[in-house]
Amino acid sequence: MVLQMTLYEFNLLDEMEQHEALWEHGVMVGDRIEGEHKIILYQVFSFYVELYYNVEHNVLRRLRSFSSTECLDAYLQQFSIKDLDFLDKR
């Protein structure tokens, strides 16, 4: 059982092992559409992984991993501060 993994360690895994780590430890945090791809964002330990899924051909095209929060900007428009219930419960 893996208790922690770095982005570097994840990138050293082969494609099958990366997918297994993603399914076992990843938490979906968002998605977006870009052209013909639905891109699904997961957080895995302290980094992020995007799955590029081609909707038209029903196939996974690529996986992109990163740790920079700047890469999350494309997902920020999905959330509004008003949507966060916990702020109303203070």
C-alpha positions as CSV (number, residue, x, y, z in Angstrom):
1,M,0.0,0.0,0.0
2,V,1.4,3.4,-1.0
3,L,1.1,6.1,1.7
4,Q,2.6,8.9,-0.2
5,M,4.0,9.5,-3.7
6,T,5.8,12.5,-5.2
7,L,5.1,13.9,-8.7
8,Y,8.6,12.7,-9.7
9,E,7.8,9.1,-8.5
10,F,4.5,9.2,-10.3
11,N,6.2,10.2,-13.6
12,L,8.7,7.3,-13.2
13,L,5.8,4.8,-13.3
14,D,4.8,3.2,-16.6
15,E,1.5,4.1,-18.1
16,M,-0.5,1.2,-16.5
17,E,1.0,1.9,-13.1
18,Q,0.1,5.6,-13.4
19,H,-3.5,4.7,-14.2
20,E,-3.6,2.4,-11.2
21,A,-2.2,5.0,-8.9
22,L,-4.7,7.5,-10.2
23,W,-7.7,5.2,-9.6
24,E,-6.5,4.2,-6.2
25,H,-5.4,7.5,-4.8
26,G,-6.9,10.2,-7.0
27,V,-9.8,12.4,-6.1
28,M,-11.7,14.1,-9.0
29,V,-11.8,17.8,-8.4
30,G,-13.0,19.2,-11.7
31,D,-13.5,18.8,-15.4
32,R,-13.6,21.0,-18.5
33,I,-14.1,20.8,-22.2
34,E,-11.4,21.8,-24.6
35,G,-12.1,21.1,-28.3
36,E,-12.9,17.5,-28.8
37,H,-11.6,16.5,-25.3
38,K,-13.2,16.3,-21.9
39,I,-10.4,16.9,-19.4
40,I,-10.9,15.5,-16.0
41,L,-8.7,16.9,-13.1
42,Y,-7.7,14.7,-10.2
43,Q,-5.6,15.5,-7.1
44,V,-3.2,12.7,-6.2
45,F,-1.4,13.3,-2.9
46,S,0.3,16.7,-3.4
47,F,0.1,16.9,-7.2
48,Y,-2.5,16.9,-10.0
49,V,-3.3,14.7,-13.0
50,E,-5.4,15.6,-16.0
51,L,-6.9,12.9,-18.1
52,Y,-7.7,13.9,-21.7
53,Y,-10.6,11.9,-22.9
54,N,-11.7,12.1,-26.5
55,V,-15.5,12.1,-26.4
56,E,-16.1,11.5,-30.1
57,H,-13.9,8.5,-30.3
58,N,-14.6,7.3,-26.7
59,V,-10.9,6.9,-25.9
60,L,-8.4,8.2,-23.4
61,R,-5.8,10.2,-25.3
62,R,-3.3,11.3,-22.7
63,L,-2.4,11.9,-19.1
64,R,-0.7,15.1,-17.8
65,S,0.7,15.5,-14.3
66,F,1.8,18.7,-12.6
67,S,2.2,20.4,-9.3
68,S,1.9,24.0,-10.2
69,T,-1.3,25.6,-9.0
70,E,-1.0,28.0,-12.0
71,C,-2.2,25.1,-14.2
72,L,-5.5,25.1,-12.2
73,D,-6.6,28.5,-13.6
74,A,-8.7,26.8,-16.3
75,Y,-10.8,25.2,-13.5
76,L,-11.3,28.3,-11.3
77,Q,-14.1,29.7,-13.4
78,Q,-16.2,26.6,-12.4
79,F,-16.4,27.7,-8.8
80,S,-18.0,30.7,-7.1
81,I,-17.4,31.7,-3.5
82,K,-21.2,31.8,-3.1
83,D,-21.2,28.0,-3.8
84,L,-19.2,27.3,-0.7
85,D,-21.7,26.3,2.0
86,F,-19.2,26.3,4.9
87,L,-18.9,30.1,4.7
88,D,-22.6,30.5,5.5
89,K,-22.2,28.3,8.6
90,R,-19.8,30.5,10.6
